[in-house]
Amino acid sequence: MSERPHSKTRSQELYEEARDLIPGGVSRNTVFHRPYPHYVKEASGCYVTDVEGVERIDFANNMASLIHGHAFSPIVEGVTDQINKGTAFTIATEAELAFARLLCDRAPRFEKIRFVNSGTEAVMAMIKACRAYTGRPKIAKAEGAYHGTYDFAEVSQKANPNNWGDINQPNSVPVAMGTPQNVLDDVVIFPYNDIERTLAILNQHADEIACVLIDPVPHRVGLVQGTNEFVEALYKWTRENGALLVFDEVVTFRVTYSGAQEKYNVKPDLTALGKIIGGGFPIGAFTGRSDVMNILDPGAKNWLFPHSGTFSANPVSMVAGRIAMEHYDREAIDQINALTQKANDQISEAIRIAGVPVSITGAGSMFRLHLRAEPPTSYREAYQTKEAASLITKMLDYLFYEEKLMMINTLACMFSTVMSQKEVDVLSHAMLNMFRQFKPEIEKIQQQQL
């Protein structure tokens, strides 16, 4: 791998300035990089150019939020028109109604919807709605699953072998120092896709659980799809025990026209949305059964959950999101999913040619690579040791500097509709080069896992 230039780059200069003003020089850890992050100059379609003038293909798409890539012209035109009319008001807008109707028409269980400003906020409000509706304090979530940065939702998302405990009774592990013990006590952790253990754990708290929260294809768990049997078992348990089954589809709504939930026979009571539904602008939403959502109605007698937000349903995000989802129709979804499958096939062939112990998981237009011959089936199998994480960082650096590709920091790709076979060929060729470059180190990681 070639060395960085010895002279100070513009990105390095900007980072040094940023460190004086922003902790670590960044406002979100996803862009942090040693010895310094790079800064973007401009982007169009699936290509991003940094301030040094280097152009890269973007397979990260701002952490899966840009379904149509960068500067998608219909969104640019719609947002520009809206900005000229105003960006936020203390008065309702027709833009909110139009987008609400579009989203509720996409999924049979989306009966009513509320908009917020991020996926984290959507999950947070959804959990609070479940508590208000059921009158219960606890939630249950899968070990390792990421649901944003809300105290309760983030519990055990970074559990490790030193603190995760017995698989039959996983510990509730804090992410941030200072997390109150009562928060940990009110979050029940279960192993994803493990029906017997999960039901045994849930039964211990049956009278206290307000909701069982799952991501149907949880990225941090390994981007492994929830089985039909697992989801149906959770649905049945919640029916029998007076709890709600809620989905976090902030990432997975891209999988099919109605989200990953379209693949299951049973449907969640509530669903949290975000990322692609904003068309590149800040957004979140939670939606579901009318009787549950009606507890947010300030005009109703049974008003259990007062809820608001200064920028919730702002018309810029509403217009951008509506246009993005109008263009993400069934034909577009079939095309992007088919292209992603071709990428999977070509990368699998590269794995075979290079003879490396690497596997792929994912669904729809997203996939993740694992440094193991067999794909993981649980968070504990997908967990990256310190040595594996270090190697993945080296591999990502290789792709970024040598192959001019951007990926998510778990070796994951999130496709956009503006990609073509050209970009897939570049990706698979780059992967083959990377596998050959790091084969001895990948094999060493595999041996450590045996």
C-alpha positions as CSV (number, residue, x, y, z in Angstrom):
1,M,0.0,0.0,0.0
2,S,1.4,3.4,-1.0
3,E,2.4,5.9,1.7
4,R,0.5,9.1,2.3
5,P,2.3,12.2,1.0
6,H,4.7,13.8,3.5
7,S,3.4,17.4,2.9
8,K,0.4,18.4,4.9
9,T,-2.8,17.8,3.0
10,R,-5.8,20.2,3.1
11,S,-7.8,17.5,5.0
12,Q,-5.1,17.4,7.7
13,E,-5.1,21.2,7.9
14,L,-8.9,21.3,8.3
15,Y,-8.7,18.5,11.0
16,E,-6.2,20.4,13.0
17,E,-8.5,23.4,13.0
18,A,-11.5,21.3,13.9
19,R,-9.7,19.7,16.9
20,D,-9.5,23.1,18.5
21,L,-13.3,23.5,18.3
22,I,-14.9,20.1,18.3
23,P,-14.1,17.1,20.6
24,G,-11.9,14.8,18.5
25,G,-12.5,17.1,15.5
26,V,-15.7,15.4,14.6
27,S,-19.4,15.6,15.6
28,R,-20.0,11.9,14.8
29,N,-17.6,9.1,15.3
30,T,-18.4,7.4,12.0
31,V,-16.2,9.9,10.1
32,F,-13.3,9.8,12.7
33,H,-10.2,8.3,11.2
34,R,-6.5,8.1,12.3
35,P,-4.4,10.1,11.8
36,Y,-7.1,12.4,10.4
37,P,-10.4,12.2,8.5
38,H,-10.8,13.4,4.9
39,Y,-13.1,16.2,3.9
40,V,-15.5,16.3,1.0
41,K,-15.5,18.9,-1.7
42,E,-18.5,17.7,-3.7
43,A,-20.4,14.6,-4.7
44,S,-22.7,13.5,-7.5
45,G,-24.4,10.2,-8.1
46,C,-22.3,7.5,-6.5
47,Y,-19.0,9.5,-6.7
48,V,-17.5,11.6,-3.9
49,T,-14.6,14.0,-4.5
50,D,-12.5,15.1,-1.5
51,V,-10.7,18.4,-1.0
52,E,-7.5,16.9,-2.4
53,G,-9.3,16.2,-5.6
54,V,-9.5,12.4,-5.2
55,E,-12.7,10.8,-6.6
56,R,-14.1,7.7,-4.9
57,I,-17.1,5.4,-5.5
58,D,-19.4,5.6,-2.4
59,F,-20.7,2.3,-1.2
60,A,-21.5,3.8,2.3
61,N,-24.0,6.4,1.2
62,N,-23.9,8.3,4.5
63,M,-24.5,5.2,6.6
64,A,-27.3,3.8,4.3
65,S,-29.3,7.0,4.2
66,L,-28.8,8.0,0.5
67,I,-30.9,5.6,-1.5
68,H,-30.5,7.7,-4.7
69,G,-26.9,8.7,-4.1
70,H,-25.7,12.3,-4.0
71,A,-27.3,15.4,-5.4
72,F,-30.2,13.5,-7.0
73,S,-31.7,16.1,-9.3
74,P,-35.4,15.5,-8.6
75,I,-34.7,16.0,-4.9
76,V,-32.5,19.0,-5.5
77,E,-35.1,20.7,-7.6
78,G,-37.9,20.0,-5.1
79,V,-36.0,21.1,-2.1
80,T,-34.8,24.3,-3.8
81,D,-38.3,25.2,-4.6
82,Q,-39.4,24.5,-1.0
83,I,-36.5,26.5,0.5
84,N,-37.6,29.5,-1.5
85,K,-41.0,29.2,0.2
86,G,-39.7,28.7,3.7
87,T,-38.0,26.0,5.7
88,A,-39.9,25.6,9.0
89,F,-43.0,27.1,10.5
90,T,-45.1,27.0,13.7
91,I,-48.0,25.9,11.5
92,A,-48.9,22.7,9.7
93,T,-47.9,22.1,6.1
94,E,-49.4,20.1,3.2
95,A,-46.0,18.6,2.6
96,E,-46.4,16.6,5.8
97,L,-49.8,15.3,4.8
98,A,-48.6,14.3,1.3
99,F,-45.6,12.3,2.7
100,A,-47.7,10.7,5.5
101,R,-50.2,9.4,2.9
102,L,-47.4,8.1,0.7
103,L,-45.7,6.1,3.5
104,C,-48.9,4.8,5.0
105,D,-49.9,3.5,1.5
106,R,-46.7,1.5,1.3
107,A,-47.3,-0.9,4.2
108,P,-50.5,-2.5,5.4
109,R,-49.7,-2.0,9.1
110,F,-48.8,1.7,8.7
111,E,-52.2,3.1,9.8
112,K,-51.0,6.3,11.4
113,I,-47.6,8.0,11.5
114,R,-45.6,10.7,13.4
115,F,-42.5,12.4,12.0
116,V,-39.4,13.2,14.0
117,N,-35.8,14.2,13.1
118,S,-33.7,11.0,13.2
119,G,-33.8,7.3,13.5
120,T,-32.7,7.5,17.1
121,E,-35.5,9.9,17.9
122,A,-38.0,7.6,16.1
123,V,-37.0,4.6,18.2
124,M,-37.0,6.7,21.4
125,A,-40.5,7.9,20.8
126,M,-41.7,4.5,19.7
127,I,-40.4,3.0,23.0
128,K,-42.1,5.8,25.0
129,A,-45.4,5.2,23.1
130,C,-45.2,1.5,24.1
131,R,-44.7,2.3,27.7
132,A,-47.6,4.8,27.7
133,Y,-49.9,2.4,25.9
134,T,-49.2,-0.7,28.1
135,G,-48.4,1.0,31.4
136,R,-45.2,-1.1,31.7
137,P,-41.6,0.0,32.2
138,K,-39.4,-2.6,30.5
139,I,-38.3,-3.2,26.9
140,A,-36.6,-6.3,25.5
141,K,-34.0,-6.1,22.7
142,A,-31.5,-8.3,21.1
143,E,-27.9,-8.5,22.2
144,G,-25.6,-6.4,20.0
145,A,-28.4,-4.7,18.1
146,Y,-28.0,-1.0,17.3
147,H,-31.1,1.2,17.8
148,G,-29.6,4.6,18.0
149,T,-28.2,6.5,21.0
150,Y,-31.2,6.6,23.4
151,D,-30.1,5.3,26.8
152,F,-32.5,2.3,26.8
153,A,-32.1,1.5,23.1
154,E,-28.3,1.4,23.2
155,V,-27.9,-1.1,26.0
156,S,-25.7,-4.1,25.1
157,Q,-25.0,-2.8,21.6
158,K,-21.3,-3.1,22.3
159,A,-21.3,-6.1,24.7
160,N,-18.1,-8.1,24.6
161,P,-16.8,-11.4,25.9
162,N,-15.6,-9.7,29.1
163,N,-19.0,-8.4,30.1
164,W,-21.8,-10.1,28.0
165,G,-22.3,-13.0,30.5
166,D,-24.0,-16.3,30.0
167,I,-25.9,-16.7,26.7
168,N,-28.9,-18.1,28.7
169,Q,-29.1,-14.8,30.6
170,P,-27.1,-12.0,28.8
171,N,-26.1,-9.0,30.8
172,S,-27.5,-5.6,30.2
173,V,-24.3,-3.7,29.4
174,P,-24.1,0.1,29.3
175,V,-22.5,1.9,26.3
176,A,-21.9,5.3,28.0
177,M,-20.2,5.7,31.3
178,G,-22.7,7.0,33.9
179,T,-25.7,5.1,32.5
180,P,-28.2,4.8,35.5
181,Q,-28.6,1.3,36.9
182,N,-32.4,1.7,36.6
183,V,-32.0,2.0,32.9
184,L,-30.0,-1.3,32.7
185,D,-32.6,-2.9,35.0
186,D,-35.4,-2.0,32.6
187,V,-33.8,-3.5,29.5
188,V,-34.1,-7.2,29.0
189,I,-31.5,-8.7,26.6
190,F,-32.0,-11.8,24.5
191,P,-30.0,-13.7,21.8
192,Y,-31.2,-12.9,18.3
193,N,-32.8,-15.8,16.3
194,D,-32.6,-18.1,19.4
195,I,-36.3,-18.9,20.1
196,E,-35.9,-21.2,23.1
197,R,-33.5,-19.0,25.0
198,T,-35.4,-15.8,24.1
199,L,-38.8,-17.0,25.2
200,A,-37.3,-18.3,28.5
201,I,-35.8,-14.9,29.1
202,L,-39.0,-13.0,28.2
203,N,-41.1,-15.2,30.5
204,Q,-39.1,-14.0,33.5
205,H,-40.3,-10.5,32.9
206,A,-43.7,-11.2,31.3
207,D,-45.7,-8.8,33.4
208,E,-43.3,-5.9,33.0
209,I,-42.3,-5.8,29.3
210,A,-43.9,-3.0,27.3
211,C,-42.4,-4.1,23.9
212,V,-40.1,-6.4,22.2
213,L,-37.9,-4.4,19.9
214,I,-36.1,-6.0,16.9
215,D,-34.4,-5.0,13.8
216,P,-35.3,-7.6,11.1
217,V,-31.8,-7.5,9.6
218,P,-29.6,-6.1,12.4
219,H,-26.3,-4.7,11.1
220,R,-24.4,-5.0,14.4
221,V,-25.6,-8.5,15.0
222,G,-24.1,-9.5,11.7
223,L,-26.6,-8.3,9.1
224,V,-28.3,-11.6,9.5
225,Q,-32.0,-11.8,8.7
226,G,-34.5,-12.7,11.5
227,T,-36.0,-16.1,10.7
228,N,-39.8,-16.4,10.1
229,E,-40.0,-18.8,13.1
230,F,-38.2,-16.3,15.4
231,V,-40.4,-13.3,14.4
232,E,-43.6,-15.4,14.6
233,A,-42.6,-16.7,18.1
234,L,-42.0,-13.1,19.3
235,Y,-45.3,-12.1,17.8
236,K,-47.2,-14.9,19.5
237,W,-45.5,-14.2,22.8
238,T,-46.4,-10.5,22.7
239,R,-50.1,-11.4,22.0
240,E,-50.2,-13.8,24.9
241,N,-48.5,-11.4,27.3
242,G,-50.0,-8.0,26.6
243,A,-46.8,-6.5,25.1
244,L,-46.2,-4.9,21.7
245,L,-43.9,-6.2,18.9
246,V,-42.0,-3.3,17.4
247,F,-39.6,-3.1,14.5
248,D,-36.7,-0.8,13.9
249,E,-36.7,-0.5,10.1
250,V,-34.5,2.7,10.1
251,V,-32.0,0.8,7.9
252,T,-34.1,-2.1,6.6
253,F,-37.0,-0.2,5.0
254,R,-35.0,-0.3,1.8
255,V,-35.2,-4.2,1.6
256,T,-38.6,-4.3,-0.1
257,Y,-41.3,-1.9,-1.1
258,S,-42.9,-2.2,2.4
259,G,-39.7,-2.8,4.3
260,A,-38.2,-6.0,5.6
261,Q,-41.5,-6.7,7.4
262,E,-43.0,-7.5,4.1
263,K,-41.2,-10.9,4.2
264,Y,-43.0,-12.1,7.4
265,N,-46.5,-13.5,7.8
266,V,-47.0,-11.5,11.0
267,K,-46.6,-7.7,11.2
268,P,-45.3,-5.5,14.0
269,D,-47.5,-3.2,16.0
270,L,-45.2,-0.2,15.5
271,T,-42.3,0.5,13.2
272,A,-39.5,3.1,13.4
273,L,-38.3,4.6,10.1
274,G,-35.4,6.9,9.1
275,K,-32.4,7.2,6.8
276,I,-33.7,6.7,3.2
277,I,-37.1,8.2,3.9
278,G,-35.5,11.7,4.3
279,G,-34.0,11.9,0.8
280,G,-30.7,13.0,2.3
281,F,-32.2,15.3,5.0
282,P,-32.6,14.7,8.7
283,I,-35.7,12.6,9.4
284,G,-37.3,9.9,11.5
285,A,-40.8,8.5,11.8
286,F,-42.7,6.0,13.8
287,T,-45.9,4.4,12.5
288,G,-48.3,1.6,13.1
289,R,-51.7,0.6,14.7
290,S,-54.2,3.4,15.0
291,D,-55.2,2.5,18.6
292,V,-51.6,2.7,19.8
293,M,-50.7,5.8,17.8
294,N,-53.8,7.6,19.0
295,I,-52.3,8.1,22.4
296,L,-50.3,10.9,20.8
297,D,-53.5,12.7,19.7
298,P,-53.7,16.0,21.8
299,G,-57.3,16.3,21.0
300,A,-58.3,12.9,22.4
301,K,-59.5,12.0,25.8
302,N,-56.9,9.3,26.2
303,W,-53.9,11.6,25.6
304,L,-51.1,9.6,27.2
305,F,-48.0,10.8,25.3
306,P,-47.5,14.5,24.7
307,H,-45.0,14.7,21.9
308,S,-43.5,17.5,19.8
309,G,-40.3,18.7,18.1
310,T,-39.2,22.0,16.7
311,F,-38.1,20.6,13.3
312,S,-40.3,17.6,13.2
313,A,-42.1,17.3,9.8
314,N,-40.3,20.4,8.5
315,P,-41.3,20.8,4.9
316,V,-37.8,20.5,3.5
317,S,-37.4,17.0,4.8
318,M,-41.0,16.2,3.9
319,V,-40.5,17.2,0.3
320,A,-37.1,15.5,0.0
321,G,-38.4,12.3,1.5
322,R,-41.6,12.2,-0.5
323,I,-39.6,12.6,-3.8
324,A,-37.0,10.0,-2.7
325,M,-39.7,7.4,-1.9
326,E,-41.7,8.2,-5.1
327,H,-38.6,7.3,-7.1
328,Y,-37.9,4.3,-4.9
329,D,-40.8,2.3,-6.4
330,R,-41.1,-1.4,-7.0
331,E,-39.2,-1.3,-10.2
332,A,-36.3,0.6,-8.7
333,I,-36.2,-1.8,-5.7
334,D,-36.1,-4.8,-8.0
335,Q,-33.3,-3.3,-10.0
336,I,-31.1,-2.3,-7.0
337,N,-31.7,-5.6,-5.3
338,A,-30.7,-7.5,-8.5
339,L,-27.6,-5.4,-8.9
340,T,-26.6,-6.0,-5.3
341,Q,-27.1,-9.8,-5.8
342,K,-24.7,-9.6,-8.8
343,A,-22.2,-7.9,-6.5
344,N,-22.6,-10.6,-4.0
345,D,-22.1,-13.3,-6.6
346,Q,-19.0,-11.6,-8.0
347,I,-17.5,-11.0,-4.6
348,S,-18.2,-14.6,-3.7
349,E,-16.3,-15.6,-6.8
350,A,-13.4,-13.3,-5.8
351,I,-13.4,-15.1,-2.4
352,R,-13.2,-18.4,-4.1
353,I,-10.4,-17.3,-6.5
354,A,-8.3,-15.8,-3.7
355,G,-9.0,-18.8,-1.4
356,V,-9.7,-16.7,1.7
357,P,-12.0,-17.6,4.6
358,V,-14.5,-14.8,4.1
359,S,-18.4,-14.9,4.1
360,I,-21.2,-12.5,3.2
361,T,-24.5,-11.8,4.9
362,G,-27.2,-9.2,4.1
363,A,-30.6,-8.6,2.4
364,G,-31.9,-6.5,-0.4
365,S,-29.4,-3.8,-1.4
366,M,-27.0,-4.2,1.5
367,F,-24.4,-6.7,2.5
368,R,-21.6,-7.2,5.0
369,L,-18.3,-9.2,4.8
370,H,-17.1,-11.3,7.7
371,L,-13.6,-12.7,8.3
372,R,-14.8,-16.2,8.8
373,A,-15.5,-19.1,6.4
374,E,-19.0,-19.6,7.5
375,P,-21.4,-16.7,7.9
376,P,-22.3,-15.8,11.5
377,T,-25.7,-16.6,12.9
378,S,-25.5,-14.6,16.1
379,Y,-24.0,-11.5,17.6
380,R,-21.4,-13.5,19.5
381,E,-20.3,-15.2,16.3
382,A,-20.2,-11.9,14.4
383,Y,-18.3,-10.1,17.2
384,Q,-15.0,-8.7,16.0
385,T,-12.0,-9.4,18.2
386,K,-9.4,-6.6,18.6
387,E,-7.2,-8.4,16.1
388,A,-10.1,-8.7,13.6
389,A,-11.2,-5.1,14.0
390,S,-7.6,-3.9,13.4
391,L,-7.3,-6.0,10.2
392,I,-10.7,-4.7,9.0
393,T,-9.4,-1.1,9.5
394,K,-6.3,-1.9,7.4
395,M,-8.5,-3.5,4.7
396,L,-10.8,-0.4,4.6
397,D,-7.8,1.9,4.4
398,Y,-6.6,-0.2,1.5
399,L,-9.9,0.2,-0.3
400,F,-10.1,3.9,0.4
401,Y,-6.5,4.9,-0.6
402,E,-5.6,2.3,-3.2
403,E,-8.9,1.2,-4.8
404,K,-10.7,4.6,-4.3
405,L,-13.8,3.0,-2.6
406,M,-15.8,4.0,0.4
407,M,-17.5,1.4,2.6
408,I,-19.1,1.3,6.0
409,N,-16.6,0.5,8.8
410,T,-17.8,-3.1,9.3
411,L,-16.9,-4.0,5.7
412,A,-20.5,-3.4,4.6
413,C,-21.9,-1.9,1.5
414,M,-25.2,0.0,1.0
415,F,-26.1,0.4,-2.6
416,S,-27.8,3.3,-4.3
417,T,-30.1,3.3,-7.3
418,V,-27.6,5.3,-9.4
419,M,-25.1,2.5,-9.4
420,S,-24.6,0.2,-12.3
421,Q,-22.7,-2.9,-13.4
422,K,-19.6,-0.7,-13.9
423,E,-19.4,0.1,-10.2
424,V,-20.0,-3.5,-9.3
425,D,-17.1,-4.7,-11.5
426,V,-14.8,-2.1,-9.9
427,L,-15.9,-3.3,-6.5
428,S,-15.5,-7.0,-7.1
429,H,-12.0,-6.4,-8.7
430,A,-11.0,-4.3,-5.8
431,M,-12.2,-7.0,-3.4
432,L,-10.1,-9.6,-5.2
433,N,-7.0,-7.4,-4.9
434,M,-7.7,-6.9,-1.3
435,F,-8.2,-10.5,-0.5
436,R,-4.9,-11.4,-2.2
437,Q,-3.1,-8.6,-0.4
438,F,-4.3,-9.6,3.1
439,K,-4.8,-13.4,2.7
440,P,-2.2,-14.4,5.3
441,E,-3.7,-12.1,7.9
442,I,-7.3,-13.2,7.1
443,E,-6.2,-16.8,7.5
444,K,-4.6,-16.0,10.9
445,I,-7.9,-14.5,12.1
446,Q,-9.7,-17.6,11.0
447,Q,-7.4,-19.8,12.9
448,Q,-7.9,-17.7,16.1
449,Q,-11.6,-18.2,15.8
450,L,-11.4,-22.0,15.6
